[in-house]
Amino acid sequence: MRTVVVIVIGLVLLAVVFAVARRRSGLAARKGLAAFGVMWFMFCVVDTFVGVWSGYPLLDELLIHLVIFAVPVAAAVALGRSTRR
């Protein structure tokens, strides 16, 4: 259940970043999506180490965070492709 909640948080963060960046211009929206990818990666790295520090195996954390990272970033890539004109 936590995985789904974190993915939803990532998608909401993506929507906020995209909405704010898109108000500026199309180029800003693409830069905002790139910034989101970096922020989301950093969050996933930190959260992975928090999980390992809490006693979960590293391999389990890496597999879970692969999904947690991939879903919002795939949505960001799709948004980036849709903003090309």
SULDAVEN-V963408 format. One record per run of one state. SS is the DSSP state (H for helix, E for strand, C for the rest). FROM is the first residue (numbers start at 1). LEN is the number of residues. Records with the same first field share a line. If there is no record, write none. Layout:
SS=FROM-LEN / FROM-LEN
This chain:
C=1-1 / 25-1 / 54-4 / 83-3
H=2-23 / 26-28 / 58-25
